[in-house]
Amino acid sequence: MYVMSKHTEDNTSCSILETSLVNLTKRLDLARVNYQNAMVLHCAMCNTVWGDSLEVCGEEKQLNSIICLRVTKDVVVKDELEFRVEGQMAGSTYKALHCSGCQCFVGVVPYSTPKHLSALRNLFLLQKENINCYNLRSGTMVKASSLHFDQSTVGKSIKELKQEMDVLAENLTAMEKRLKEVYYGKDG
């Protein structure tokens, strides 16, 4: 009869729990993605791909910009920090973004902003008038300026994410309890 040592038993339990947690996390992430309505963001001048709608977290209507968490390597972030004196971004420092394909202006990444723009710091603000969007479902290209990238789903997503995190926290607590039982015994 094969008898596992306490150390081997603990490692096996940890491995099983870790695998379960990783699999649960993967399932939750995949369930959240809506590929049906996905779009690819292209340069309106040269069609270089700048990103996709899965990285879009809304739009800033006053700046006529799409807010993105990430963009492709074809969006070049300039090294120089610039300062805006006038307009909607007055008092902001930012780095300009340019297309690697045609060198056209793409948008900005704000670093230091007035309070009313603070939520946009370190995000990519892509100018809607410079973007065409390829809709994966319909196979059509449309101007980004004709679309709305509302943030209304962000609140819902945050609520769903909080619920998922609460479930993960409960599962983690149960797993920790089980590990303690395995390691210290039922009474420990």
N, C-alpha and C positions, 0 to 999 in steps of 0.2 A: 504494500500500500504506500502511495506517495504522500508525504506529509510536507506541506509548505511551511517554511519558516515564517515567523512574524513579519520580518522585513519584506519577504517576497509577497506575502499576503497584502501588506499595506501598499506596496507598489502596484500590485494588480488592481486593488480597489481604487487607488488614485487614477490609474490609467483608464479604467472603465468609466469613472465619474467624469474625468476630463473629456473623454470621447463623447459621452452623452451631452455634456454642456456644449461642446463645439458643434455637434450635429444639430442641437436645438437652435443655437445661434444662427447657423447657416440656413435652416428652414425659415426662421423668422425674417432674415434679410431677403431671401428669395421671394417670400410672400409679399413683401412690401413694394417690390419693383413692378411697375406697370409698363411692360414693353409695348403694349398695344398702341399707346399714345406717344411713344418716343419719337423724338426728332433729332436730326443732326444739324448743328449750327455751322454754316459755311460763310466764308468771306463773300460779300456781294460783288466784289471786283474780280476775284480770281478763283473762287470756289474752294479755296483751301479750308480744310476742316478745322474748326476752332474748339469744338466741344459737342456735347449732346444735352438733351433736356433732362437727363437723369442727374446732371450736376447743377441744374438751374434751381435756385431756391426762391425765385420771385423776380419782380421788376421794380425799379425805382422810377415812377412815372415822371417826377420833376426833372430827373436827369436823362430821361428817355433811354434807360439802360436796363439790360437783363443782368440780374445778379447771379453769378456762378461761384460754386465752391472750388471748382477746378476747370482748367482748360487744357488743350493739347499743347505739345511742345512747339507747335506752329504759331502760337501766340507768344511773341517775344516781349519780355518785360525789360524795358530800358533800365540801365544802371543808374541814371541820373534821377535824383529826387527833385520834383518840380513843386512850385507853390502857386496856388490860384488866388488872385487878388479880387476878382470880380465874378459875378454869376452865382449859380446855385451852389458851387463848391468853394465859394470865397472863404479864405482862411484855412484851406486844406493843403496838406502836402501829399503827393502821390507819385507813383511811377507810371509813365505812359506805356500802353500796350500797342504793339504793331504786328501786322501780319508778316510772316516769314516769306510768303509767296509774292506779294506785291508791295510790301512796305507801307500799306495804308494804315491809318489810325484805327485802332480797334476799340480802345477804351482806356480805363485807368484801374489801378489798385490803390485806393486811399490808405494812407498810413496814419496821418494825424488829421483829425477833422474837428469841426465844431460839434457840439453836443448832439444837435439834431441829425447828424450824419454818422454818429459813432457806431451804429450797428453795421455800417458798411465797411469798416476798417478791415484790411487784409483780405477782402473779397474781390473777385474780378467783376468789374462793371463794364459790360460790353455794350457799345452803342447800337441800338436797334436798327438805325438807318443803314448800318454797314453790314447787316447780317441777312442772309437768306436761310430758311429752314427747310430741310428735306424731311417730309412726313413719311415715316416708315410704313404706316398702314396704307395710305393712299398712293404713295410713290410720287407725290407732287412736291414741287419747290414753291415756297411762298415767302414773301418779305416778312421779316420779323416785326416790322412796324405795323403790320396788319393783324398781329396776334397779341393776346393778353397772357402774361405770365404771372397771374395773380398769386398772392401769398396765402389765399384763403385756406388752402390745404395744409399749410405749414402748422397751424394750430392743431388741426386734427392729427397730423403726423406726430407732433410732439406728444399729444395725449395718448396716441397708440403706442408710441415708443416708451412712455412712462409706464403704461400698463404692462408692456413686454418686459421692461426692466424690473418691475415689481415681481412678475412671475419668475424671472431669472434669479432675483434675490431670494425668493422663497425656496427655489430649487437648490441654490447654493447653500443656504442655511441647512436644508435637509441633508445635503451631501456632506457638509462639515460635521453635522451631528453623527452621520453614519461613519465617517472616517474616525471620529473620536471614539465611537463604540468599538470599531475594529481595532484601533490602536491601543486604547486604554481598557477595553472591556466594557461590558454593559453598565457597570457601576461607576466607571471613571468619568 
